[in-house]
Amino acid sequence: MAALRTTEPLRRELEANLPERPFRVKFWDGSELPPTDGNGAPTLHVRSPRALGHALRAPGQLGLGRAYASGE
């Protein structure tokens, strides 16, 4: 997967499709998508575009597990 130069389009799509987020999403470029219900929320770290690729190719727990197991 080619490296994404900016995560802004991704953040915009996630914000539109997950209007209620009890978690923060922090991306490999340092940008964040804040939780919608306060500051004490857990953080999902997306460390690389490859991690995102794992999650998109195998949605749900399988993709997240693959990203985690590969260190992404």
mmCIF file of the N, C-alpha and C atoms, coordinates in Angstrom:
data_MODEL
# 
_entry.id   MODEL 
# 
loop_
_atom_site.group_PDB 
_atom_site.id 
_atom_site.type_symbol 
_atom_site.label_atom_id 
_atom_site.label_alt_id 
_atom_site.label_comp_id 
_atom_site.label_asym_id 
_atom_site.label_entity_id 
_atom_site.label_seq_id 
_atom_site.pdbx_PDB_ins_code 
_atom_site.Cartn_x 
_atom_site.Cartn_y 
_atom_site.Cartn_z 
_atom_site.occupancy 
_atom_site.B_iso_or_equiv 
_atom_site.pdbx_formal_charge 
_atom_site.auth_seq_id 
_atom_site.auth_comp_id 
_atom_site.auth_asym_id 
_atom_site.auth_atom_id 
_atom_site.pdbx_PDB_model_num 
ATOM 1   N N  . MET A 1 1  ? 0.852   -1.167  0.000  1.00 0.00 ? 1  MET A N  1 
ATOM 2   C CA . MET A 1 1  ? 0.000   0.000   0.000  1.00 0.00 ? 1  MET A CA 1 
ATOM 3   C C  . MET A 1 1  ? 0.897   1.229   0.000  1.00 0.00 ? 1  MET A C  1 
ATOM 4   N N  . ALA A 1 2  ? 0.659   2.160   -0.890 1.00 0.00 ? 2  ALA A N  1 
ATOM 5   C CA . ALA A 1 2  ? 1.438   3.392   -0.924 1.00 0.00 ? 2  ALA A CA 1 
ATOM 6   C C  . ALA A 1 2  ? 1.181   4.198   0.346  1.00 0.00 ? 2  ALA A C  1 
ATOM 7   N N  . ALA A 1 3  ? 2.218   4.823   0.833  1.00 0.00 ? 3  ALA A N  1 
ATOM 8   C CA . ALA A 1 3  ? 2.079   5.621   2.062  1.00 0.00 ? 3  ALA A CA 1 
ATOM 9   C C  . ALA A 1 3  ? 1.123   6.783   1.820  1.00 0.00 ? 3  ALA A C  1 
ATOM 10  N N  . LEU A 1 4  ? 0.260   7.002   2.775  1.00 0.00 ? 4  LEU A N  1 
ATOM 11  C CA . LEU A 1 4  ? -0.655  8.127   2.698  1.00 0.00 ? 4  LEU A CA 1 
ATOM 12  C C  . LEU A 1 4  ? 0.083   9.378   3.132  1.00 0.00 ? 4  LEU A C  1 
ATOM 13  N N  . ARG A 1 5  ? 0.022   10.410  2.331  1.00 0.00 ? 5  ARG A N  1 
ATOM 14  C CA . ARG A 1 5  ? 0.733   11.650  2.650  1.00 0.00 ? 5  ARG A CA 1 
ATOM 15  C C  . ARG A 1 5  ? 0.063   12.418  3.777  1.00 0.00 ? 5  ARG A C  1 
ATOM 16  N N  . THR A 1 6  ? -1.248  12.347  3.859  1.00 0.00 ? 6  THR A N  1 
ATOM 17  C CA . THR A 1 6  ? -1.972  13.018  4.920  1.00 0.00 ? 6  THR A CA 1 
ATOM 18  C C  . THR A 1 6  ? -3.116  12.119  5.385  1.00 0.00 ? 6  THR A C  1 
ATOM 19  N N  . THR A 1 7  ? -3.423  12.203  6.647  1.00 0.00 ? 7  THR A N  1 
ATOM 20  C CA . THR A 1 7  ? -4.520  11.383  7.170  1.00 0.00 ? 7  THR A CA 1 
ATOM 21  C C  . THR A 1 7  ? -5.826  12.171  7.224  1.00 0.00 ? 7  THR A C  1 
ATOM 22  N N  . GLU A 1 8  ? -5.816  13.408  6.743  1.00 0.00 ? 8  GLU A N  1 
ATOM 23  C CA . GLU A 1 8  ? -7.014  14.229  6.844  1.00 0.00 ? 8  GLU A CA 1 
ATOM 24  C C  . GLU A 1 8  ? -8.236  13.605  6.163  1.00 0.00 ? 8  GLU A C  1 
ATOM 25  N N  . PRO A 1 9  ? -8.139  13.084  4.931  1.00 0.00 ? 9  PRO A N  1 
ATOM 26  C CA . PRO A 1 9  ? -9.327  12.445  4.326  1.00 0.00 ? 9  PRO A CA 1 
ATOM 27  C C  . PRO A 1 9  ? -9.818  11.247  5.140  1.00 0.00 ? 9  PRO A C  1 
ATOM 28  N N  . LEU A 1 10 ? -8.887  10.489  5.686  1.00 0.00 ? 10 LEU A N  1 
ATOM 29  C CA . LEU A 1 10 ? -9.241  9.337   6.513  1.00 0.00 ? 10 LEU A CA 1 
ATOM 30  C C  . LEU A 1 10 ? -9.953  9.787   7.783  1.00 0.00 ? 10 LEU A C  1 
ATOM 31  N N  . ARG A 1 11 ? -9.413  10.794  8.444  1.00 0.00 ? 11 ARG A N  1 
ATOM 32  C CA . ARG A 1 11 ? -10.055 11.319  9.656  1.00 0.00 ? 11 ARG A CA 1 
ATOM 33  C C  . ARG A 1 11 ? -11.452 11.833  9.357  1.00 0.00 ? 11 ARG A C  1 
ATOM 34  N N  . ARG A 1 12 ? -11.594 12.531  8.250  1.00 0.00 ? 12 ARG A N  1 
ATOM 35  C CA . ARG A 1 12 ? -12.898 13.069  7.853  1.00 0.00 ? 12 ARG A CA 1 
ATOM 36  C C  . ARG A 1 12 ? -13.919 11.944  7.647  1.00 0.00 ? 12 ARG A C  1 
ATOM 37  N N  . GLU A 1 13 ? -13.515 10.882  6.975  1.00 0.00 ? 13 GLU A N  1 
ATOM 38  C CA . GLU A 1 13 ? -14.417 9.747   6.733  1.00 0.00 ? 13 GLU A CA 1 
ATOM 39  C C  . GLU A 1 13 ? -14.773 9.033   8.034  1.00 0.00 ? 13 GLU A C  1 
ATOM 40  N N  . LEU A 1 14 ? -13.788 8.823   8.879  1.00 0.00 ? 14 LEU A N  1 
ATOM 41  C CA . LEU A 1 14 ? -14.061 8.168   10.163 1.00 0.00 ? 14 LEU A CA 1 
ATOM 42  C C  . LEU A 1 14 ? -15.000 9.005   11.020 1.00 0.00 ? 14 LEU A C  1 
ATOM 43  N N  . GLU A 1 15 ? -14.782 10.297  11.029 1.00 0.00 ? 15 GLU A N  1 
ATOM 44  C CA . GLU A 1 15 ? -15.638 11.181  11.810 1.00 0.00 ? 15 GLU A CA 1 
ATOM 45  C C  . GLU A 1 15 ? -17.081 11.145  11.300 1.00 0.00 ? 15 GLU A C  1 
ATOM 46  N N  . ALA A 1 16 ? -17.248 11.095  9.981  1.00 0.00 ? 16 ALA A N  1 
ATOM 47  C CA . ALA A 1 16 ? -18.590 11.048  9.392  1.00 0.00 ? 16 ALA A CA 1 
ATOM 48  C C  . ALA A 1 16 ? -19.271 9.703   9.652  1.00 0.00 ? 16 ALA A C  1 
ATOM 49  N N  . ASN A 1 17 ? -18.492 8.617   9.620  1.00 0.00 ? 17 ASN A N  1 
ATOM 50  C CA . ASN A 1 17 ? -19.072 7.280   9.755  1.00 0.00 ? 17 ASN A CA 1 
ATOM 51  C C  . ASN A 1 17 ? -19.122 6.766   11.187 1.00 0.00 ? 17 ASN A C  1 
ATOM 52  N N  . LEU A 1 18 ? -18.394 7.403   12.079 1.00 0.00 ? 18 LEU A N  1 
ATOM 53  C CA . LEU A 1 18 ? -18.421 7.056   13.508 1.00 0.00 ? 18 LEU A CA 1 
ATOM 54  C C  . LEU A 1 18 ? -18.719 8.328   14.299 1.00 0.00 ? 18 LEU A C  1 
ATOM 55  N N  . PRO A 1 19 ? -19.937 8.856   14.184 1.00 0.00 ? 19 PRO A N  1 
ATOM 56  C CA . PRO A 1 19 ? -20.239 10.129  14.849 1.00 0.00 ? 19 PRO A CA 1 
ATOM 57  C C  . PRO A 1 19 ? -20.178 10.042  16.373 1.00 0.00 ? 19 PRO A C  1 
ATOM 58  N N  . GLU A 1 20 ? -20.361 8.861   16.924 1.00 0.00 ? 20 GLU A N  1 
ATOM 59  C CA . GLU A 1 20 ? -20.240 8.658   18.369 1.00 0.00 ? 20 GLU A CA 1 
ATOM 60  C C  . GLU A 1 20 ? -19.074 7.717   18.618 1.00 0.00 ? 20 GLU A C  1 
ATOM 61  N N  . ARG A 1 21 ? -17.978 8.276   19.136 1.00 0.00 ? 21 ARG A N  1 
ATOM 62  C CA . ARG A 1 21 ? -16.762 7.493   19.383 1.00 0.00 ? 21 ARG A CA 1 
ATOM 63  C C  . ARG A 1 21 ? -16.401 7.550   20.851 1.00 0.00 ? 21 ARG A C  1 
ATOM 64  N N  . PRO A 1 22 ? -16.498 6.430   21.576 1.00 0.00 ? 22 PRO A N  1 
ATOM 65  C CA . PRO A 1 22 ? -16.066 6.414   22.977 1.00 0.00 ? 22 PRO A CA 1 
ATOM 66  C C  . PRO A 1 22 ? -14.563 6.175   23.088 1.00 0.00 ? 22 PRO A C  1 
ATOM 67  N N  . PHE A 1 23 ? -13.824 6.410   22.018 1.00 0.00 ? 23 PHE A N  1 
ATOM 68  C CA . PHE A 1 23 ? -12.378 6.193   21.986 1.00 0.00 ? 23 PHE A CA 1 
ATOM 69  C C  . PHE A 1 23 ? -11.723 7.251   21.104 1.00 0.00 ? 23 PHE A C  1 
ATOM 70  N N  . ARG A 1 24 ? -10.441 7.448   21.337 1.00 0.00 ? 24 ARG A N  1 
ATOM 71  C CA . ARG A 1 24 ? -9.627  8.365   20.527 1.00 0.00 ? 24 ARG A CA 1 
ATOM 72  C C  . ARG A 1 24 ? -8.876  7.523   19.493 1.00 0.00 ? 24 ARG A C  1 
ATOM 73  N N  . VAL A 1 25 ? -8.655  8.059   18.308 1.00 0.00 ? 25 VAL A N  1 
ATOM 74  C CA . VAL A 1 25 ? -7.845  7.399   17.295 1.00 0.00 ? 25 VAL A CA 1 
ATOM 75  C C  . VAL A 1 25 ? -6.627  8.282   17.039 1.00 0.00 ? 25 VAL A C  1 
ATOM 76  N N  . LYS A 1 26 ? -5.443  7.711   17.229 1.00 0.00 ? 26 LYS A N  1 
ATOM 77  C CA . LYS A 1 26 ? -4.205  8.439   16.996 1.00 0.00 ? 26 LYS A CA 1 
ATOM 78  C C  . LYS A 1 26 ? -3.489  7.791   15.815 1.00 0.00 ? 26 LYS A C  1 
ATOM 79  N N  . PHE A 1 27 ? -3.113  8.619   14.833 1.00 0.00 ? 27 PHE A N  1 
ATOM 80  C CA . PHE A 1 27 ? -2.529  8.127   13.590 1.00 0.00 ? 27 PHE A CA 1 
ATOM 81  C C  . PHE A 1 27 ? -1.015  8.260   13.572 1.00 0.00 ? 27 PHE A C  1 
ATOM 82  N N  . TRP A 1 28 ? -0.385  7.561   12.639 1.00 0.00 ? 28 TRP A N  1 
ATOM 83  C CA . TRP A 1 28 ? 1.064   7.498   12.505 1.00 0.00 ? 28 TRP A CA 1 
ATOM 84  C C  . TRP A 1 28 ? 1.702   8.857   12.279 1.00 0.00 ? 28 TRP A C  1 
ATOM 85  N N  . ASP A 1 29 ? 0.965   9.829   11.807 1.00 0.00 ? 29 ASP A N  1 
ATOM 86  C CA . ASP A 1 29 ? 1.541   11.155  11.568 1.00 0.00 ? 29 ASP A CA 1 
ATOM 87  C C  . ASP A 1 29 ? 1.385   12.085  12.770 1.00 0.00 ? 29 ASP A C  1 
ATOM 88  N N  . GLY A 1 30 ? 0.850   11.551  13.889 1.00 0.00 ? 30 GLY A N  1 
ATOM 89  C CA . GLY A 1 30 ? 0.667   12.346  15.095 1.00 0.00 ? 30 GLY A CA 1 
ATOM 90  C C  . GLY A 1 30 ? -0.697  13.002  15.216 1.00 0.00 ? 30 GLY A C  1 
ATOM 91  N N  . SER A 1 31 ? -1.490  12.970  14.154 1.00 0.00 ? 31 SER A N  1 
ATOM 92  C CA . SER A 1 31 ? -2.826  13.562  14.218 1.00 0.00 ? 31 SER A CA 1 
ATOM 93  C C  . SER A 1 31 ? -3.765  12.634  14.982 1.00 0.00 ? 31 SER A C  1 
ATOM 94  N N  . GLU A 1 32 ? -4.875  13.200  15.442 1.00 0.00 ? 32 GLU A N  1 
ATOM 95  C CA . GLU A 1 32 ? -5.827  12.443  16.252 1.00 0.00 ? 32 GLU A CA 1 
ATOM 96  C C  . GLU A 1 32 ? -7.255  12.736  15.831 1.00 0.00 ? 32 GLU A C  1 
ATOM 97  N N  . LEU A 1 33 ? -8.111  11.787  16.113 1.00 0.00 ? 33 LEU A N  1 
ATOM 98  C CA . LEU A 1 33 ? -9.550  11.964  16.032 1.00 0.00 ? 33 LEU A CA 1 
ATOM 99  C C  . LEU A 1 33 ? -10.032 11.801  17.466 1.00 0.00 ? 33 LEU A C  1 
ATOM 100 N N  . PRO A 1 34 ? -10.515 12.880  18.086 1.00 0.00 ? 34 PRO A N  1 
ATOM 101 C CA . PRO A 1 34 ? -10.852 12.811  19.514 1.00 0.00 ? 34 PRO A CA 1 
ATOM 102 C C  . PRO A 1 34 ? -12.116 12.013  19.784 1.00 0.00 ? 34 PRO A C  1 
ATOM 103 N N  . PRO A 1 35 ? -12.265 11.532  21.012 1.00 0.00 ? 35 PRO A N  1 
ATOM 104 C CA . PRO A 1 35 ? -13.502 10.850  21.388 1.00 0.00 ? 35 PRO A CA 1 
ATOM 105 C C  . PRO A 1 35 ? -14.636 11.878  21.471 1.00 0.00 ? 35 PRO A C  1 
ATOM 106 N N  . THR A 1 36 ? -15.839 11.411  21.355 1.00 0.00 ? 36 THR A N  1 
ATOM 107 C CA . THR A 1 36 ? -16.981 12.316  21.418 1.00 0.00 ? 36 THR A CA 1 
ATOM 108 C C  . THR A 1 36 ? -17.590 12.375  22.808 1.00 0.00 ? 36 THR A C  1 
ATOM 109 N N  . ASP A 1 37 ? -17.082 11.579  23.731 1.00 0.00 ? 37 ASP A N  1 
ATOM 110 C CA . ASP A 1 37 ? -17.709 11.545  25.050 1.00 0.00 ? 37 ASP A CA 1 
ATOM 111 C C  . ASP A 1 37 ? -16.759 11.877  26.200 1.00 0.00 ? 37 ASP A C  1 
ATOM 112 N N  . GLY A 1 38 ? -15.749 12.660  25.959 1.00 0.00 ? 38 GLY A N  1 
ATOM 113 C CA . GLY A 1 38 ? -14.880 13.074  27.059 1.00 0.00 ? 38 GLY A CA 1 
ATOM 114 C C  . GLY A 1 38 ? -13.430 12.701  26.869 1.00 0.00 ? 38 GLY A C  1 
ATOM 115 N N  . ASN A 1 39 ? -12.627 13.062  27.848 1.00 0.00 ? 39 ASN A N  1 
ATOM 116 C CA . ASN A 1 39 ? -11.177 12.896  27.747 1.00 0.00 ? 39 ASN A CA 1 
ATOM 117 C C  . ASN A 1 39 ? -10.656 11.584  28.303 1.00 0.00 ? 39 ASN A C  1 
ATOM 118 N N  . GLY A 1 40 ? -11.411 10.860  29.101 1.00 0.00 ? 40 GLY A N  1 
ATOM 119 C CA . GLY A 1 40 ? -10.923 9.646   29.730 1.00 0.00 ? 40 GLY A CA 1 
ATOM 120 C C  . GLY A 1 40 ? -11.058 8.411   28.869 1.00 0.00 ? 40 GLY A C  1 
ATOM 121 N N  . ALA A 1 41 ? -11.137 8.580   27.565 1.00 0.00 ? 41 ALA A N  1 
ATOM 122 C CA . ALA A 1 41 ? -11.383 7.464   26.661 1.00 0.00 ? 41 ALA A CA 1 
ATOM 123 C C  . ALA A 1 41 ? -10.087 6.723   26.312 1.00 0.00 ? 41 ALA A C  1 
ATOM 124 N N  . PRO A 1 42 ? -10.188 5.435   25.985 1.00 0.00 ? 42 PRO A N  1 
ATOM 125 C CA . PRO A 1 42 ? -9.001  4.701   25.516 1.00 0.00 ? 42 PRO A CA 1 
ATOM 126 C C  . PRO A 1 42 ? -8.588  5.203   24.134 1.00 0.00 ? 42 PRO A C  1 
ATOM 127 N N  . THR A 1 43 ? -7.351  4.921   23.766 1.00 0.00 ? 43 THR A N  1 
ATOM 128 C CA . THR A 1 43 ? -6.816  5.368   22.482 1.00 0.00 ? 43 THR A CA 1 
ATOM 129 C C  . THR A 1 43 ? -6.493  4.173   21.604 1.00 0.00 ? 43 THR A C  1 
ATOM 130 N N  . LEU A 1 44 ? -6.958  4.220   20.374 1.00 0.00 ? 44 LEU A N  1 
ATOM 131 C CA . LEU A 1 44 ? -6.606  3.238   19.350 1.00 0.00 ? 44 LEU A CA 1 
ATOM 132 C C  . LEU A 1 44 ? -5.474  3.859   18.539 1.00 0.00 ? 44 LEU A C  1 
ATOM 133 N N  . HIS A 1 45 ? -4.289  3.247   18.598 1.00 0.00 ? 45 HIS A N  1 
ATOM 134 C CA . HIS A 1 45 ? -3.134  3.753   17.859 1.00 0.00 ? 45 HIS A CA 1 
ATOM 135 C C  . HIS A 1 45 ? -3.053  3.039   16.515 1.00 0.00 ? 45 HIS A C  1 
ATOM 136 N N  . VAL A 1 46 ? -3.112  3.802   15.438 1.00 0.00 ? 46 VAL A N  1 
ATOM 137 C CA . VAL A 1 46 ? -2.922  3.273   14.089 1.00 0.00 ? 46 VAL A CA 1 
ATOM 138 C C  . VAL A 1 46 ? -1.511  3.699   13.702 1.00 0.00 ? 46 VAL A C  1 
ATOM 139 N N  . ARG A 1 47 ? -0.567  2.776   13.793 1.00 0.00 ? 47 ARG A N  1 
ATOM 140 C CA . ARG A 1 47 ? 0.851   3.124   13.699 1.00 0.00 ? 47 ARG A CA 1 
ATOM 141 C C  . ARG A 1 47 ? 1.385   3.242   12.282 1.00 0.00 ? 47 ARG A C  1 
ATOM 142 N N  . SER A 1 48 ? 0.634   2.766   11.295 1.00 0.00 ? 48 SER A N  1 
ATOM 143 C CA . SER A 1 48 ? 1.127   2.863   9.922  1.00 0.00 ? 48 SER A CA 1 
ATOM 144 C C  . SER A 1 48 ? -0.020  2.651   8.947  1.00 0.00 ? 48 SER A C  1 
ATOM 145 N N  . PRO A 1 49 ? 0.176   3.056   7.695  1.00 0.00 ? 49 PRO A N  1 
ATOM 146 C CA . PRO A 1 49 ? -0.832  2.767   6.680  1.00 0.00 ? 49 PRO A CA 1 
ATOM 147 C C  . PRO A 1 49 ? -1.040  1.255   6.499  1.00 0.00 ? 49 PRO A C  1 
ATOM 148 N N  . ARG A 1 50 ? 0.005   0.462   6.750  1.00 0.00 ? 50 ARG A N  1 
ATOM 149 C CA . ARG A 1 50 ? -0.133  -0.997  6.629  1.00 0.00 ? 50 ARG A CA 1 
ATOM 150 C C  . ARG A 1 50 ? -1.121  -1.545  7.648  1.00 0.00 ? 50 ARG A C  1 
ATOM 151 N N  . ALA A 1 51 ? -1.115  -0.979  8.858  1.00 0.00 ? 51 ALA A N  1 
ATOM 152 C CA . ALA A 1 51 ? -2.082  -1.407  9.877  1.00 0.00 ? 51 ALA A CA 1 
ATOM 153 C C  . ALA A 1 51 ? -3.497  -1.136  9.398  1.00 0.00 ? 51 ALA A C  1 
ATOM 154 N N  . LEU A 1 52 ? -3.686  0.003   8.798  1.00 0.00 ? 52 LEU A N  1 
ATOM 155 C CA . LEU A 1 52 ? -4.992  0.346   8.245  1.00 0.00 ? 52 LEU A CA 1 
ATOM 156 C C  . LEU A 1 52 ? -5.380  -0.641  7.149  1.00 0.00 ? 52 LEU A C  1 
ATOM 157 N N  . GLY A 1 53 ? -4.412  -1.016  6.337  1.00 0.00 ? 53 GLY A N  1 
ATOM 158 C CA . GLY A 1 53 ? -4.669  -2.003  5.279  1.00 0.00 ? 53 GLY A CA 1 
ATOM 159 C C  . GLY A 1 53 ? -5.135  -3.330  5.840  1.00 0.00 ? 53 GLY A C  1 
ATOM 160 N N  . HIS A 1 54 ? -4.511  -3.796  6.923  1.00 0.00 ? 54 HIS A N  1 
ATOM 161 C CA . HIS A 1 54 ? -4.949  -5.041  7.566  1.00 0.00 ? 54 HIS A CA 1 
ATOM 162 C C  . HIS A 1 54 ? -6.408  -4.925  7.995  1.00 0.00 ? 54 HIS A C  1 
ATOM 163 N N  . ALA A 1 55 ? -6.746  -3.821  8.636  1.00 0.00 ? 55 ALA A N  1 
ATOM 164 C CA . ALA A 1 55 ? -8.107  -3.641  9.148  1.00 0.00 ? 55 ALA A CA 1 
ATOM 165 C C  . ALA A 1 55 ? -9.130  -3.537  8.017  1.00 0.00 ? 55 ALA A C  1 
ATOM 166 N N  . LEU A 1 56 ? -8.751  -2.931  6.897  1.00 0.00 ? 56 LEU A N  1 
ATOM 167 C CA . LEU A 1 56 ? -9.697  -2.782  5.785  1.00 0.00 ? 56 LEU A CA 1 
ATOM 168 C C  . LEU A 1 56 ? -9.861  -4.066  4.975  1.00 0.00 ? 56 LEU A C  1 
ATOM 169 N N  . ARG A 1 57 ? -8.788  -4.850  4.852  1.00 0.00 ? 57 ARG A N  1 
ATOM 170 C CA . ARG A 1 57 ? -8.880  -6.095  4.083  1.00 0.00 ? 57 ARG A CA 1 
ATOM 171 C C  . ARG A 1 57 ? -9.618  -7.194  4.831  1.00 0.00 ? 57 ARG A C  1 
ATOM 172 N N  . ALA A 1 58 ? -9.554  -7.167  6.152  1.00 0.00 ? 58 ALA A N  1 
ATOM 173 C CA . ALA A 1 58 ? -10.233 -8.175  6.976  1.00 0.00 ? 58 ALA A CA 1 
ATOM 174 C C  . ALA A 1 58 ? -10.921 -7.439  8.122  1.00 0.00 ? 58 ALA A C  1 
ATOM 175 N N  . PRO A 1 59 ? -12.086 -6.856  7.853  1.00 0.00 ? 59 PRO A N  1 
ATOM 176 C CA . PRO A 1 59 ? -12.762 -6.070  8.895  1.00 0.00 ? 59 PRO A CA 1 
ATOM 177 C C  . PRO A 1 59 ? -13.050 -6.886  10.148 1.00 0.00 ? 59 PRO A C  1 
ATOM 178 N N  . GLY A 1 60 ? -13.132 -6.181  11.248 1.00 0.00 ? 60 GLY A N  1 
ATOM 179 C CA . GLY A 1 60 ? -13.452 -6.831  12.516 1.00 0.00 ? 60 GLY A CA 1 
ATOM 180 C C  . GLY A 1 60 ? -12.212 -7.298  13.243 1.00 0.00 ? 60 GLY A C  1 
ATOM 181 N N  . GLN A 1 61 ? -12.396 -8.273  14.086 1.00 0.00 ? 61 GLN A N  1 
ATOM 182 C CA . GLN A 1 61 ? -11.313 -8.737  14.950 1.00 0.00 ? 61 GLN A CA 1 
ATOM 183 C C  . GLN A 1 61 ? -10.156 -9.351  14.178 1.00 0.00 ? 61 GLN A C  1 
ATOM 184 N N  . LEU A 1 62 ? -10.407 -9.984  13.056 1.00 0.00 ? 62 LEU A N  1 
ATOM 185 C CA . LEU A 1 62 ? -9.344  -10.634 12.291 1.00 0.00 ? 62 LEU A CA 1 
ATOM 186 C C  . LEU A 1 62 ? -8.338  -9.604  11.787 1.00 0.00 ? 62 LEU A C  1 
ATOM 187 N N  . GLY A 1 63 ? -8.804  -8.541  11.191 1.00 0.00 ? 63 GLY A N  1 
ATOM 188 C CA . GLY A 1 63 ? -7.906  -7.503  10.680 1.00 0.00 ? 63 GLY A CA 1 
ATOM 189 C C  . GLY A 1 63 ? -7.143  -6.817  11.791 1.00 0.00 ? 63 GLY A C  1 
ATOM 190 N N  . LEU A 1 64 ? -7.827  -6.510  12.896 1.00 0.00 ? 64 LEU A N  1 
ATOM 191 C CA . LEU A 1 64 ? -7.151  -5.894  14.032 1.00 0.00 ? 64 LEU A CA 1 
ATOM 192 C C  . LEU A 1 64 ? -6.102  -6.839  14.606 1.00 0.00 ? 64 LEU A C  1 
ATOM 193 N N  . GLY A 1 65 ? -6.440  -8.119  14.678 1.00 0.00 ? 65 GLY A N  1 
ATOM 194 C CA . GLY A 1 65 ? -5.482  -9.113  15.175 1.00 0.00 ? 65 GLY A CA 1 
ATOM 195 C C  . GLY A 1 65 ? -4.261  -9.225  14.287 1.00 0.00 ? 65 GLY A C  1 
ATOM 196 N N  . ARG A 1 66 ? -4.460  -9.184  12.976 1.00 0.00 ? 66 ARG A N  1 
ATOM 197 C CA . ARG A 1 66 ? -3.329  -9.246  12.047 1.00 0.00 ? 66 ARG A CA 1 
ATOM 198 C C  . ARG A 1 66 ? -2.433  -8.017  12.198 1.00 0.00 ? 66 ARG A C  1 
ATOM 199 N N  . ALA A 1 67 ? -3.051  -6.852  12.318 1.00 0.00 ? 67 ALA A N  1 
ATOM 200 C CA . ALA A 1 67 ? -2.260  -5.631  12.495 1.00 0.00 ? 67 ALA A CA 1 
ATOM 201 C C  . ALA A 1 67 ? -1.476  -5.697  13.804 1.00 0.00 ? 67 ALA A C  1 
ATOM 202 N N  . TYR A 1 68 ? -2.096  -6.152  14.854 1.00 0.00 ? 68 TYR A N  1 
ATOM 203 C CA . TYR A 1 68 ? -1.428  -6.252  16.154 1.00 0.00 ? 68 TYR A CA 1 
ATOM 204 C C  . TYR A 1 68 ? -0.277  -7.261  16.104 1.00 0.00 ? 68 TYR A C  1 
ATOM 205 N N  . ALA A 1 69 ? -0.538  -8.435  15.541 1.00 0.00 ? 69 ALA A N  1 
ATOM 206 C CA . ALA A 1 69 ? 0.472   -9.487  15.498 1.00 0.00 ? 69 ALA A CA 1 
ATOM 207 C C  . ALA A 1 69 ? 1.683   -9.089  14.647 1.00 0.00 ? 69 ALA A C  1 
ATOM 208 N N  . SER A 1 70 ? 1.461   -8.259  13.637 1.00 0.00 ? 70 SER A N  1 
ATOM 209 C CA . SER A 1 70 ? 2.571   -7.831  12.785 1.00 0.00 ? 70 SER A CA 1 
ATOM 210 C C  . SER A 1 70 ? 3.287   -6.616  13.348 1.00 0.00 ? 70 SER A C  1 
ATOM 211 N N  . GLY A 1 71 ? 2.810   -6.090  14.464 1.00 0.00 ? 71 GLY A N  1 
ATOM 212 C CA . GLY A 1 71 ? 3.449   -4.931  15.087 1.00 0.00 ? 71 GLY A CA 1 
ATOM 213 C C  . GLY A 1 71 ? 3.054   -3.613  14.469 1.00 0.00 ? 71 GLY A C  1 
ATOM 214 N N  . GLU A 1 72 ? 2.073   -3.642  13.627 1.00 0.00 ? 72 GLU A N  1 
ATOM 215 C CA . GLU A 1 72 ? 1.627   -2.429  12.947 1.00 0.00 ? 72 GLU A CA 1 
ATOM 216 C C  . GLU A 1 72 ? 0.631   -1.681  13.799 1.00 0.00 ? 72 GLU A C  1 
# 
